[in-house]
Amino acid sequence: MSIEDRAKATAKNIEGKAQEAVGEVTGDPKDKAEGKAKQAEAQAQHAVEDAKDQVKKAVD
């Protein structure tokens, strides 16, 4: 629904992918795990926005 919220979720996903990649390169499991967690959070935010869109379509 909100383009701003979707952009924030996309940015968090990119940040998570970068952090995971850094963790891969440096061998730091903490960075890798935090990167995956950020990606999961971003997916959840996208799912919320998708649900909001579906509700709005149903109401309209």
Biopython code that builds the backbone (N, CA, C, O; Angstrom):
import numpy as np
from Bio.PDB.StructureBuilder import StructureBuilder

atoms = [
    (1, "MET", "N", (0.828, -1.169, 0.000)),
    (1, "MET", "CA", (0.000, 0.000, 0.000)),
    (1, "MET", "C", (0.876, 1.237, 0.000)),
    (1, "MET", "O", (0.766, 2.077, -0.893)),
    (2, "SER", "N", (1.710, 1.351, 0.955)),
    (2, "SER", "CA", (2.579, 2.508, 1.049)),
    (2, "SER", "C", (3.881, 2.250, 0.290)),
    (2, "SER", "O", (4.617, 1.311, 0.593)),
    (3, "ILE", "N", (4.141, 3.080, -0.675)),
    (3, "ILE", "CA", (5.378, 2.938, -1.443)),
    (3, "ILE", "C", (6.575, 3.138, -0.531)),
    (3, "ILE", "O", (7.603, 2.479, -0.690)),
    (4, "GLU", "N", (6.440, 4.049, 0.423)),
    (4, "GLU", "CA", (7.532, 4.311, 1.364)),
    (4, "GLU", "C", (7.856, 3.062, 2.190)),
    (4, "GLU", "O", (9.026, 2.734, 2.385)),
    (5, "ASP", "N", (6.823, 2.367, 2.673)),
    (5, "ASP", "CA", (7.039, 1.147, 3.456)),
    (5, "ASP", "C", (7.677, 0.050, 2.614)),
    (5, "ASP", "O", (8.548, -0.678, 3.089)),
    (6, "ARG", "N", (7.244, -0.063, 1.375)),
    (6, "ARG", "CA", (7.830, -1.066, 0.478)),
    (6, "ARG", "C", (9.299, -0.736, 0.189)),
    (6, "ARG", "O", (10.142, -1.631, 0.132)),
    (7, "ALA", "N", (9.594, 0.547, 0.010)),
    (7, "ALA", "CA", (10.978, 0.957, -0.249)),
    (7, "ALA", "C", (11.862, 0.650, 0.956)),
    (7, "ALA", "O", (12.998, 0.203, 0.800)),
    (8, "LYS", "N", (11.340, 0.890, 2.154)),
    (8, "LYS", "CA", (12.098, 0.587, 3.371)),
    (8, "LYS", "C", (12.363, -0.921, 3.478)),
    (8, "LYS", "O", (13.458, -1.340, 3.854)),
    (9, "ALA", "N", (11.363, -1.719, 3.148)),
    (9, "ALA", "CA", (11.522, -3.171, 3.211)),
    (9, "ALA", "C", (12.546, -3.639, 2.176)),
    (9, "ALA", "O", (13.360, -4.519, 2.457)),
    (10, "THR", "N", (12.505, -3.058, 0.993)),
    (10, "THR", "CA", (13.467, -3.415, -0.046)),
    (10, "THR", "C", (14.875, -3.025, 0.375)),
    (10, "THR", "O", (15.821, -3.782, 0.161)),
    (11, "ALA", "N", (15.017, -1.847, 0.974)),
    (11, "ALA", "CA", (16.328, -1.405, 1.451)),
    (11, "ALA", "C", (16.850, -2.340, 2.541)),
    (11, "ALA", "O", (18.038, -2.663, 2.569)),
    (12, "LYS", "N", (15.972, -2.770, 3.428)),
    (12, "LYS", "CA", (16.379, -3.683, 4.493)),
    (12, "LYS", "C", (16.804, -5.026, 3.904)),
    (12, "LYS", "O", (17.754, -5.645, 4.386)),
    (13, "ASN", "N", (16.112, -5.471, 2.878)),
    (13, "ASN", "CA", (16.471, -6.723, 2.221)),
    (13, "ASN", "C", (17.868, -6.624, 1.594)),
    (13, "ASN", "O", (18.688, -7.531, 1.735)),
    (14, "ILE", "N", (18.122, -5.516, 0.907)),
    (14, "ILE", "CA", (19.434, -5.307, 0.285)),
    (14, "ILE", "C", (20.519, -5.236, 1.355)),
    (14, "ILE", "O", (21.593, -5.820, 1.209)),
    (15, "GLU", "N", (20.224, -4.515, 2.426)),
    (15, "GLU", "CA", (21.174, -4.420, 3.535)),
    (15, "GLU", "C", (21.470, -5.809, 4.114)),
    (15, "GLU", "O", (22.618, -6.129, 4.422)),
    (16, "GLY", "N", (20.446, -6.609, 4.254)),
    (16, "GLY", "CA", (20.610, -7.960, 4.777)),
    (16, "GLY", "C", (21.445, -8.832, 3.862)),
    (16, "GLY", "O", (22.288, -9.600, 4.325)),
    (17, "LYS", "N", (21.209, -8.715, 2.552)),
    (17, "LYS", "CA", (21.990, -9.500, 1.592)),
    (17, "LYS", "C", (23.461, -9.098, 1.645)),
    (17, "LYS", "O", (24.348, -9.950, 1.587)),
    (18, "ALA", "N", (23.712, -7.792, 1.755)),
    (18, "ALA", "CA", (25.091, -7.310, 1.828)),
    (18, "ALA", "C", (25.762, -7.801, 3.111)),
    (18, "ALA", "O", (26.910, -8.245, 3.087)),
    (19, "GLN", "N", (25.046, -7.718, 4.218)),
    (19, "GLN", "CA", (25.614, -8.157, 5.487)),
    (19, "GLN", "C", (25.884, -9.659, 5.473)),
    (19, "GLN", "O", (26.901, -10.118, 5.993)),
    (20, "GLU", "N", (24.978, -10.413, 4.884)),
    (20, "GLU", "CA", (25.187, -11.856, 4.775)),
    (20, "GLU", "C", (26.424, -12.150, 3.921)),
    (20, "GLU", "O", (27.219, -13.029, 4.253)),
    (21, "ALA", "N", (26.579, -11.412, 2.825)),
    (21, "ALA", "CA", (27.731, -11.607, 1.944)),
    (21, "ALA", "C", (29.031, -11.274, 2.669)),
    (21, "ALA", "O", (30.027, -11.982, 2.518)),
    (22, "VAL", "N", (29.023, -10.208, 3.451)),
    (22, "VAL", "CA", (30.215, -9.849, 4.226)),
    (22, "VAL", "C", (30.532, -10.959, 5.219)),
    (22, "VAL", "O", (31.694, -11.318, 5.408)),
    (23, "GLY", "N", (29.517, -11.488, 5.837)),
    (23, "GLY", "CA", (29.704, -12.603, 6.765)),
    (23, "GLY", "C", (30.291, -13.821, 6.076)),
    (23, "GLY", "O", (31.117, -14.529, 6.653)),
    (24, "GLU", "N", (29.866, -14.067, 4.843)),
    (24, "GLU", "CA", (30.407, -15.186, 4.057)),
    (24, "GLU", "C", (31.901, -14.980, 3.801)),
    (24, "GLU", "O", (32.716, -15.879, 4.003)),
    (25, "VAL", "N", (32.232, -13.767, 3.349)),
    (25, "VAL", "CA", (33.616, -13.464, 2.975)),
    (25, "VAL", "C", (34.537, -13.485, 4.195)),
    (25, "VAL", "O", (35.638, -14.032, 4.142)),
    (26, "THR", "N", (34.075, -12.885, 5.293)),
    (26, "THR", "CA", (34.924, -12.793, 6.482)),
    (26, "THR", "C", (34.849, -14.037, 7.348)),
    (26, "THR", "O", (35.676, -14.229, 8.240)),
    (27, "GLY", "N", (33.871, -14.872, 7.092)),
    (27, "GLY", "CA", (33.704, -16.073, 7.904)),
    (27, "GLY", "C", (33.059, -15.784, 9.250)),
    (27, "GLY", "O", (33.184, -16.570, 10.189)),
    (28, "ASP", "N", (32.367, -14.647, 9.341)),
    (28, "ASP", "CA", (31.718, -14.253, 10.593)),
    (28, "ASP", "C", (30.276, -14.766, 10.608)),
    (28, "ASP", "O", (29.424, -14.220, 9.907)),
    (29, "PRO", "N", (29.994, -15.795, 11.387)),
    (29, "PRO", "CA", (28.640, -16.353, 11.403)),
    (29, "PRO", "C", (27.599, -15.374, 11.970)),
    (29, "PRO", "O", (26.423, -15.447, 11.615)),
    (30, "LYS", "N", (28.031, -14.462, 12.847)),
    (30, "LYS", "CA", (27.098, -13.489, 13.422)),
    (30, "LYS", "C", (26.586, -12.542, 12.331)),
    (30, "LYS", "O", (25.383, -12.297, 12.238)),
    (31, "ASP", "N", (27.490, -12.015, 11.510)),
    (31, "ASP", "CA", (27.076, -11.141, 10.411)),
    (31, "ASP", "C", (26.158, -11.882, 9.448)),
    (31, "ASP", "O", (25.154, -11.341, 8.984)),
    (32, "LYS", "N", (26.514, -13.107, 9.160)),
    (32, "LYS", "CA", (25.711, -13.922, 8.245)),
    (32, "LYS", "C", (24.292, -14.103, 8.787)),
    (32, "LYS", "O", (23.314, -13.940, 8.058)),
    (33, "ALA", "N", (24.195, -14.438, 10.061)),
    (33, "ALA", "CA", (22.886, -14.657, 10.689)),
    (33, "ALA", "C", (22.080, -13.367, 10.751)),
    (33, "ALA", "O", (20.877, -13.375, 10.491)),
    (34, "GLU", "N", (22.736, -12.252, 11.096)),
    (34, "GLU", "CA", (22.026, -10.970, 11.153)),
    (34, "GLU", "C", (21.526, -10.565, 9.768)),
    (34, "GLU", "O", (20.436, -10.008, 9.633)),
    (35, "GLY", "N", (22.323, -10.845, 8.752)),
    (35, "GLY", "CA", (21.901, -10.538, 7.381)),
    (35, "GLY", "C", (20.680, -11.340, 6.980)),
    (35, "GLY", "O", (19.756, -10.811, 6.364)),
    (36, "LYS", "N", (20.675, -12.614, 7.328)),
    (36, "LYS", "CA", (19.509, -13.458, 7.013)),
    (36, "LYS", "C", (18.281, -12.986, 7.786)),
    (36, "LYS", "O", (17.167, -13.010, 7.264)),
    (37, "ALA", "N", (18.486, -12.558, 9.030)),
    (37, "ALA", "CA", (17.368, -12.068, 9.842)),
    (37, "ALA", "C", (16.768, -10.806, 9.224)),
    (37, "ALA", "O", (15.548, -10.647, 9.195)),
    (38, "LYS", "N", (17.613, -9.922, 8.738)),
    (38, "LYS", "CA", (17.114, -8.698, 8.095)),
    (38, "LYS", "C", (16.320, -9.036, 6.834)),
    (38, "LYS", "O", (15.300, -8.408, 6.548)),
    (39, "GLN", "N", (16.790, -10.025, 6.088)),
    (39, "GLN", "CA", (16.065, -10.430, 4.887)),
    (39, "GLN", "C", (14.697, -11.005, 5.243)),
    (39, "GLN", "O", (13.711, -10.744, 4.555)),
    (40, "ALA", "N", (14.642, -11.780, 6.305)),
    (40, "ALA", "CA", (13.369, -12.356, 6.739)),
    (40, "ALA", "C", (12.418, -11.259, 7.197)),
    (40, "ALA", "O", (11.220, -11.308, 6.917)),
    (41, "GLU", "N", (12.957, -10.270, 7.901)),
    (41, "GLU", "CA", (12.131, -9.146, 8.359)),
    (41, "GLU", "C", (11.573, -8.379, 7.154)),
    (41, "GLU", "O", (10.412, -7.971, 7.151)),
    (42, "ALA", "N", (12.403, -8.193, 6.148)),
    (42, "ALA", "CA", (11.961, -7.496, 4.940)),
    (42, "ALA", "C", (10.852, -8.276, 4.237)),
    (42, "ALA", "O", (9.887, -7.687, 3.751)),
    (43, "GLN", "N", (10.991, -9.599, 4.183)),
    (43, "GLN", "CA", (9.942, -10.420, 3.561)),
    (43, "GLN", "C", (8.631, -10.294, 4.332)),
    (43, "GLN", "O", (7.554, -10.250, 3.737)),
    (44, "ALA", "N", (8.729, -10.236, 5.651)),
    (44, "ALA", "CA", (7.527, -10.079, 6.464)),
    (44, "ALA", "C", (6.875, -8.728, 6.206)),
    (44, "ALA", "O", (5.651, -8.629, 6.123)),
    (45, "GLN", "N", (7.689, -7.693, 6.079)),
    (45, "GLN", "CA", (7.144, -6.360, 5.795)),
    (45, "GLN", "C", (6.450, -6.341, 4.440)),
    (45, "GLN", "O", (5.391, -5.732, 4.291)),
    (46, "HIS", "N", (7.043, -7.005, 3.452)),
    (46, "HIS", "CA", (6.404, -7.083, 2.141)),
    (46, "HIS", "C", (5.079, -7.849, 2.232)),
    (46, "HIS", "O", (4.102, -7.469, 1.586)),
    (47, "ALA", "N", (5.039, -8.904, 3.014)),
    (47, "ALA", "CA", (3.802, -9.673, 3.175)),
    (47, "ALA", "C", (2.705, -8.822, 3.807)),
    (47, "ALA", "O", (1.542, -8.908, 3.413)),
    (48, "VAL", "N", (3.076, -8.008, 4.779)),
    (48, "VAL", "CA", (2.104, -7.103, 5.417)),
    (48, "VAL", "C", (1.561, -6.119, 4.388)),
    (48, "VAL", "O", (0.355, -5.879, 4.323)),
    (49, "GLU", "N", (2.449, -5.556, 3.594)),
    (49, "GLU", "CA", (2.011, -4.607, 2.572)),
    (49, "GLU", "C", (1.122, -5.284, 1.528)),
    (49, "GLU", "O", (0.147, -4.691, 1.065)),
    (50, "ASP", "N", (1.451, -6.514, 1.159)),
    (50, "ASP", "CA", (0.608, -7.263, 0.226)),
    (50, "ASP", "C", (-0.783, -7.492, 0.817)),
    (50, "ASP", "O", (-1.788, -7.363, 0.117)),
    (51, "ALA", "N", (-0.839, -7.827, 2.095)),
    (51, "ALA", "CA", (-2.125, -8.035, 2.760)),
    (51, "ALA", "C", (-2.935, -6.742, 2.792)),
    (51, "ALA", "O", (-4.146, -6.756, 2.572)),
    (52, "LYS", "N", (-2.270, -5.639, 3.063)),
    (52, "LYS", "CA", (-2.958, -4.347, 3.068)),
    (52, "LYS", "C", (-3.536, -4.055, 1.688)),
    (52, "LYS", "O", (-4.661, -3.571, 1.566)),
    (53, "ASP", "N", (-2.755, -4.356, 0.650)),
    (53, "ASP", "CA", (-3.241, -4.131, -0.714)),
    (53, "ASP", "C", (-4.468, -4.983, -1.011)),
    (53, "ASP", "O", (-5.417, -4.503, -1.631)),
    (54, "GLN", "N", (-4.460, -6.230, -0.579)),
    (54, "GLN", "CA", (-5.594, -7.119, -0.824)),
    (54, "GLN", "C", (-6.847, -6.625, -0.101)),
    (54, "GLN", "O", (-7.947, -6.683, -0.650)),
    (55, "VAL", "N", (-6.680, -6.145, 1.117)),
    (55, "VAL", "CA", (-7.822, -5.617, 1.883)),
    (55, "VAL", "C", (-8.371, -4.383, 1.177)),
    (55, "VAL", "O", (-9.584, -4.234, 1.031)),
    (56, "LYS", "N", (-7.478, -3.502, 0.741)),
    (56, "LYS", "CA", (-7.920, -2.301, 0.062)),
    (56, "LYS", "C", (-8.680, -2.646, -1.225)),
    (56, "LYS", "O", (-9.706, -2.034, -1.520)),
    (57, "LYS", "N", (-8.181, -3.623, -1.987)),
    (57, "LYS", "CA", (-8.874, -4.032, -3.207)),
    (57, "LYS", "C", (-10.244, -4.603, -2.896)),
    (57, "LYS", "O", (-11.207, -4.357, -3.622)),
    (58, "ALA", "N", (-10.329, -5.367, -1.817)),
    (58, "ALA", "CA", (-11.616, -5.971, -1.440)),
    (58, "ALA", "C", (-12.621, -4.905, -1.004)),
    (58, "ALA", "O", (-13.815, -5.027, -1.276)),
    (59, "VAL", "N", (-12.145, -3.880, -0.339)),
    (59, "VAL", "CA", (-13.012, -2.806, 0.138)),
    (59, "VAL", "C", (-13.480, -1.932, -1.019)),
    (59, "VAL", "O", (-14.628, -1.491, -1.055)),
    (60, "ASP", "N", (-12.570, -1.689, -1.968)),
    (60, "ASP", "CA", (-12.903, -0.828, -3.113)),
    (60, "ASP", "C", (-13.796, -1.556, -4.039)),
    (60, "ASP", "O", (-14.195, -1.011, -5.068)),
]
sb = StructureBuilder()
sb.init_structure("model")
sb.init_model(0)
sb.init_chain("A")
sb.init_seg("    ")
for serial, (resi, resn, name, xyz) in enumerate(atoms, 1):
    if name == "N":
        sb.init_residue(resn, " ", resi, " ")
    sb.init_atom(name, np.array(xyz, "f"), 0.0, 1.0, " ", f" {name:<3s}", serial, name[0])
structure = sb.get_structure()
